[in-house]
Amino acid sequence: MAQSTAIKNLLKKLEYSFTDPSLLDEALTHRSYASINNERLEFLGDGILNFVIADELFKAYPDVQEGDLSRLRANLVNKESLAVIANSLNLGEVLKLGSGELKSGGFRRPSILADAVESLLGSVYCDGGFGPARNLIVRLYADRLASPTDLQSLKDPKTRLQELLQSRRLTLPHYQVIDITGQAHAQVFHIRCTIDEMEIEVSGQGKSRRKAEQIAADKAIEQVNDRWKKTK
């Protein structure tokens, strides 16, 4: 069967030619379209992607500890990053989606696009082995791997607040649920964060306790830094 222009353009961007074209077809088939779809290849591609990115980071950051390496990897392989890669490959144009997903704009949905990238990696591995799959990942991530990432920015606000206070030998913050509003399926948590030593009290709201605590911690960081500047 003749390849469409969109598929030819995809292969050109991948810089890879499939020995078994059916693997590419499977990688681009969403579960809403057919029972034989890309979920298994996605599983495989996810594992390969995580390993290759971990290996590249391990070599690129010899002095970075495990926790920060994990954060760096998570930032590179998350749904948002994979969706950006999918868009650079124009994957939305070649995905096979069921009518429901087509009508709801599934070809633009980050989760579907991210899964398709992982499936594509899995299909290249099955077709050509680890070498070509690794080369493709490194090529797709070349710019991201070459650009140093601010490790501090990858830490969640609660961790950053704790480290900030510890660096100044101050007591750790206290988080307290002050209210939970909304119906059971759409609760909003209201959290108070206090730093007694600095007489700081801020609040945060979120759809989960963790999110509300992070928002409150972010506000607390600003106040701690402002107070610190005034004392200099």
C-alpha positions in Angstrom: 0.0 0.0 0.0 1.3 3.4 -1.0 2.3 5.7 1.9 0.5 8.9 2.5 2.5 12.2 2.3 2.0 12.7 6.0 3.5 9.3 6.7 6.4 10.0 4.4 7.1 13.2 6.2 7.0 11.5 9.5 9.5 8.9 8.4 11.7 11.6 7.1 11.7 13.4 10.5 12.4 10.1 12.2 15.3 9.4 9.9 14.2 5.7 10.0 12.8 3.2 7.5 10.7 0.4 8.8 11.5 -3.2 7.7 8.0 -4.1 9.0 5.6 -1.2 8.2 2.8 -2.9 10.2 4.7 -1.9 13.4 4.4 1.7 12.4 0.8 1.3 11.6 0.2 -0.3 15.0 2.1 2.5 16.8 -0.2 5.1 15.3 -3.4 3.2 16.1 -5.3 4.4 19.2 -7.4 2.0 21.2 -10.6 3.9 20.2 -9.9 2.9 16.6 -9.2 -0.9 16.8 -8.6 -3.8 19.2 -5.1 -4.1 17.9 -3.7 -0.8 18.9 -0.6 0.9 20.3 -1.0 0.2 24.0 1.5 -2.6 24.2 4.1 -0.7 22.2 3.5 2.3 24.4 4.4 0.2 27.4 7.6 -0.9 25.8 8.5 2.5 24.5 8.0 4.0 28.0 10.5 1.7 29.5 13.1 2.3 26.7 12.6 6.1 26.9 13.1 6.1 30.7 16.3 4.0 30.5 17.9 6.0 27.7 17.1 9.4 29.3 18.4 8.1 32.6 21.6 6.9 31.0 22.1 10.2 29.2 21.5 12.3 32.3 23.8 10.0 34.3 26.6 10.7 31.9 25.8 14.4 31.5 25.5 15.3 35.2 28.3 13.3 37.0 28.0 15.4 40.2 24.2 15.4 40.5 22.6 13.1 43.1 19.9 10.5 42.5 16.9 12.7 43.7 17.8 15.5 41.3 18.5 13.1 38.5 15.0 11.6 39.0 13.5 15.1 38.8 15.4 15.9 35.6 14.2 12.7 34.0 10.6 13.2 35.1 10.7 16.7 33.6 12.0 15.3 30.3 9.6 12.3 29.9 6.4 13.8 31.3 3.2 14.2 29.2 3.9 17.8 28.4 7.4 17.2 27.0 6.3 14.2 25.0 3.4 16.2 23.5 5.8 18.9 22.4 7.8 16.2 20.6 4.7 14.7 19.1 3.7 18.1 17.7 7.2 18.6 16.2 6.6 15.3 14.4 3.0 16.3 13.4 1.8 13.0 14.9 -1.7 14.3 15.2 -2.0 14.2 11.4 -1.3 10.5 11.2 -2.9 9.0 14.3 -5.8 6.6 13.7 -8.6 7.5 16.2 -12.1 6.4 16.7 -15.0 8.7 15.6 -15.6 9.8 19.2 -12.0 10.8 19.8 -11.9 12.6 16.4 -14.9 14.6 17.2 -13.6 15.6 20.7 -10.2 16.6 19.2 -8.2 13.6 20.4 -5.5 14.3 17.8 -4.7 17.4 19.9 -4.9 15.8 23.3 -1.5 15.8 25.1 -2.1 12.4 26.7 -2.9 10.8 23.4 0.0 12.5 21.7 2.4 11.6 24.5 1.4 7.9 24.3 1.8 7.9 20.6 5.5 9.0 20.9 6.2 6.2 23.3 4.4 3.8 21.0 6.5 5.0 18.1 9.7 4.4 20.1 8.5 0.9 21.0 7.8 0.2 17.3 11.3 1.3 16.3 12.8 -1.0 19.0 10.7 -4.0 17.8 11.7 -3.3 14.2 15.3 -2.4 14.4 16.5 -3.1 17.9 17.8 -1.0 20.8 20.4 0.9 18.8 18.0 2.7 16.4 15.5 3.3 19.2 18.3 4.9 21.3 19.5 7.0 18.4 16.0 8.3 17.8 15.5 9.2 21.4 18.8 11.0 21.6 18.0 12.9 18.4 14.5 13.9 19.5 15.9 15.1 22.9 19.1 16.6 21.6 18.2 20.3 22.3 16.7 19.4 25.7 19.6 17.3 26.8 22.1 20.0 25.6 20.4 22.8 27.6 21.2 22.9 31.3 18.1 22.7 33.5 17.6 24.7 36.7 17.4 21.8 39.2 16.0 24.1 41.9 13.0 24.9 39.7 12.1 21.2 39.4 11.6 20.8 43.1 8.1 21.3 44.4 7.4 24.4 46.6 7.2 22.4 49.8 10.7 21.0 49.3 12.1 24.3 48.3 10.6 26.0 51.4 12.0 23.3 53.7 15.5 23.6 52.2 15.3 27.4 52.4 14.4 27.4 56.1 17.0 24.7 56.9 19.7 26.7 55.2 18.9 29.5 57.6 18.5 27.3 60.6 14.9 28.1 61.0 12.1 25.8 62.2 10.1 23.9 59.5 6.7 25.2 58.4 3.4 23.8 59.8 0.5 23.0 57.5 -3.0 22.8 58.7 -6.3 22.1 56.9 -8.6 25.0 57.8 -11.5 24.1 55.6 -12.8 21.8 52.9 -15.5 23.2 50.6 -17.4 21.9 47.6 -19.2 18.7 46.9 -17.5 15.3 47.3 -16.5 15.0 43.7 -15.1 18.5 43.5 -13.6 19.3 46.9 -11.4 22.4 47.4 -8.9 22.2 50.3 -8.0 25.3 52.2 -4.6 25.1 53.8 -2.8 27.4 56.3 1.0 27.4 56.3 2.7 29.0 59.3 6.4 29.7 60.1 6.3 30.6 63.8 9.8 31.9 64.0 9.2 34.5 61.3 5.6 35.1 62.2 4.6 34.2 58.7 1.1 32.9 57.9 -0.2 32.3 54.4 -3.0 30.2 52.9 -3.5 28.1 49.7 -6.4 26.5 48.0 -6.4 23.5 45.7 -8.3 20.4 44.5 -6.1 18.2 46.7 -4.4 18.8 50.0 -1.0 18.4 48.4 -1.8 21.0 45.7 -3.1 23.5 48.3 0.0 22.9 50.5 2.3 23.6 47.5 0.5 26.8 46.7 0.7 28.0 50.3 4.4 27.0 50.4 5.1 29.0 47.2 3.6 32.1 48.9 5.6 31.4 52.0 8.9 31.3 50.0 8.1 34.8 48.7 7.6 36.2 52.2 10.7 34.5 53.6 12.8 35.9 50.9 11.3 39.4 51.3 11.9 39.3 55.0 15.4 38.1 54.5 16.2 41.0 52.0 14.9 43.6 54.5 17.3 42.3 57.2 20.4 42.6 55.0 
